[in-house]
């Protein structure tokens, strides 16, 4: 069979054209794929990640701030309550201390033995301020004129002491003492309750600055 030269030339010429077309098509298609598909996804993903981290940071900061505020509030409430409790405890201790001083003094003031008035006079002025000491010493000398002729002898037992007022560290304490008294005028012992008003100044080492009721103990007999 005879092949025409024109047919061979046309066929050979067509094949390079086809290969070149495929090469050009591949060249045109491949570079475009990463730009169209990958580029947009590559740019958006980091932005979403950064936004998520920012929101989490804000939420975490808000939670931490709320917790810190809550802890601070509870701490303040606790410290305030503790301060009040401490103040109440100190007040109770001060009241008890003032009441004990006053009641001990009242008992000593009510116990009198006409045969040993010097011991009574010493107890009468013990723990008092200089001004009150002078005042009580003079009162004891006047009372001595009554106690000796009556042969006064009394014993005392504490009943109750209660703070009536407290101002600027000064405590006014009402004291009640049970007194058993013997005199030459009574056929038997007389039972009575003596009342004293004792003022104590905690600012001056718990010094007794005023006493009321000393004279009434003798006058009521």
C-alpha positions in Angstrom: 0.0 0.0 0.0 1.3 3.4 -0.8 1.3 6.2 1.8 1.1 9.6 0.6 3.7 12.0 1.9 1.1 14.6 2.5 -0.8 12.4 4.9 2.4 11.6 6.9 3.3 15.2 7.1 -0.1 16.2 8.3 -0.2 13.5 11.0 3.2 14.2 12.3 2.5 17.9 12.3 -0.7 17.4 14.3 0.9 15.4 17.2 3.2 18.2 18.4 0.3 20.6 18.3 -1.7 18.2 20.5 1.1 17.7 23.0 1.7 21.4 23.1 -2.0 22.0 23.8 -1.9 19.5 26.7 1.2 21.1 28.1 -0.2 24.6 27.8 -3.5 23.4 29.4 -1.6 21.8 32.3 0.5 24.9 32.7 -2.6 27.1 32.7 -4.5 25.0 35.2 -1.8 24.0 37.8 -0.6 27.4 39.0 -4.2 28.6 39.4 -5.3 25.8 41.8 -3.2 26.9 44.9 -4.1 30.5 44.3 -7.9 29.9 44.1 -8.3 27.0 46.6 -5.5 27.3 49.0 -5.0 31.0 49.3 -8.4 31.9 50.7 -8.4 29.1 53.2 -4.8 29.8 54.2 -5.7 33.4 55.0 -9.0 32.9 56.9 -7.9 30.1 59.3 -5.3 32.2 61.2 -7.8 35.0 61.6 -10.4 32.7 63.2 -7.8 31.2 65.5 -6.7 34.7 66.7 -10.3 35.7 67.4 -10.9 32.6 69.4 -7.8 33.1 71.6 -8.9 36.7 72.2 -12.3 35.8 73.4 -11.0 33.1 75.6 -8.5 35.6 77.1 -11.3 38.1 77.8 -13.5 35.5 79.4 -10.6 34.2 81.5 -9.7 37.7 82.6 -13.4 38.4 83.5 -13.6 35.2 85.5 -10.4 36.0 87.4 -11.5 39.5 88.1 -14.8 38.3 89.4 -13.1 35.7 91.6 -10.6 38.3 93.0 -13.5 40.7 93.7 -15.4 38.0 95.5 -12.4 36.9 97.5 -11.7 40.5 98.5 -15.3 41.0 99.5 -15.4 37.9 101.6 -12.0 38.8 103.2 -13.2 42.3 104.0 -16.4 40.9 105.6 -14.4 38.3 107.5 -11.9 40.9 108.8 -14.7 43.3 109.7 -16.6 40.6 111.6 -13.3 39.5 113.3 -12.7 43.1 114.4 -16.1 43.4 115.9 -15.7 40.1 117.7 -12.3 41.2 119.0 -13.8 44.5 120.1 -16.6 42.7 121.9 -14.2 40.3 123.6 -12.0 43.2 124.8 -15.1 45.0 126.1 -16.3 41.9 127.9 -12.8 41.5 129.5 -12.7 45.2 130.5 -16.1 45.0 132.0 -15.3 41.9 133.9 -12.0 43.4 135.2 -13.7 46.6 136.3 -16.5 44.6 138.1 -14.0 42.5 139.9 -12.0 45.5 141.1 -15.1 47.2 142.2 -16.6 44.2 144.0 -13.4 43.4 145.8 -13.1 46.9 147.0 -16.8 47.0 148.2 -16.3 43.8 150.2 -13.1 45.2 151.9 -14.9 48.5 152.6 -17.8 46.8 154.2 -15.8 44.6 156.5 -15.1 46.5 159.6 -13.6 45.5 163.0 -13.7 48.3 165.6 -10.7 46.8 167.3 -8.5 47.1 164.2 -9.7 50.1 162.3 -6.2 50.8 160.9 -6.5 47.6 158.8 -9.9 48.8 157.5 -8.6 52.3 156.8 -5.7 50.8 154.7 -8.2 48.7 152.6 -10.5 51.6 152.3 -7.9 53.7 150.4 -6.2 50.8 148.5 -6.1 51.3 144.8 -7.7 54.8 144.9 -6.5 58.0 143.3 -4.6 60.6 145.4 -7.6 62.9 145.6 -10.0 60.1 146.6 -7.5 58.7 149.1 -7.5 62.0 150.9 -11.3 62.2 150.8 -11.8 58.7 152.1 -9.2 59.1 154.9 -11.1 62.1 156.2 -14.4 60.1 156.0 -12.9 57.2 157.9 -11.8 59.5 160.7 -15.3 60.8 161.1 -16.8 57.2 160.9 -14.3 56.1 163.6 -16.3 58.3 166.1 -19.3 56.1 165.5 -17.7 52.7 165.0 -15.7 52.5 168.3 -18.6 53.4 170.7 -20.9 50.9 168.9 -18.1 48.2 168.9 -18.9 47.7 165.2 -18.0 44.4 163.7 -19.1 43.4 160.3 -18.3 40.7 157.7 -19.2 40.9 154.0 -19.8 38.6 151.1 -20.0 39.6 147.4 -23.3 39.4 145.7 -23.2 41.2 142.4 -21.3 43.8 140.4 -22.5 45.4 137.2 -21.1 48.1 135.0 -23.6 50.9 134.8 -21.8 53.0 132.3 -18.5 53.2 130.4 -17.2 56.5 129.0 -13.7 57.2 127.7 -12.2 54.3 129.7 -14.0 55.2 132.9 -16.3 52.5 134.3 -19.1 53.2 136.8 -19.9 49.9 138.6 -22.8 49.2 141.0 -21.8 46.7 143.6 -24.1 44.7 146.0 -22.6 43.2 149.1 -24.2 41.1 151.8 -23.2 42.4 155.2 -23.6 40.7 158.6 -23.2 43.3 161.4 -22.8 43.1 165.2 -23.0 46.0 167.6 -23.6 46.5 171.3 -27.0 47.9 170.5 -28.3 44.8 168.7 -29.1 41.6 170.5 -28.0 39.6 167.5 -26.3 39.9 164.1 -28.1 42.1 161.5 -28.2 41.0 157.9 -28.3 43.7 155.3 -27.3 44.5 151.7 -24.9 47.3 151.1 -24.8 49.1 147.8 -21.7 50.8 146.4 -21.0 52.9 143.3 -17.4 52.6 142.3 -15.8 54.6 139.4 -12.7 53.0 137.9 -10.4 54.8 135.4 -8.8 52.2 133.1 -6.6 55.0 131.6 -4.8 55.4 134.9 -3.9 51.7 135.6 -7.5 50.9 136.7 -7.4 53.4 139.5 -10.5 53.9 141.6 -11.4 57.6 141.2 -14.7 57.8 143.1 -16.8 55.8 145.6 -20.4 56.2 146.8 -22.2 54.4 149.5 -19.5 54.2 152.2 -21.4 56.4 154.6 -24.7 54.7 153.9 -23.4 51.4 155.3 -23.1 52.9 158.8 -26.1 55.3 158.6 -28.6 52.5 157.8 -27.7 50.6 161.1 
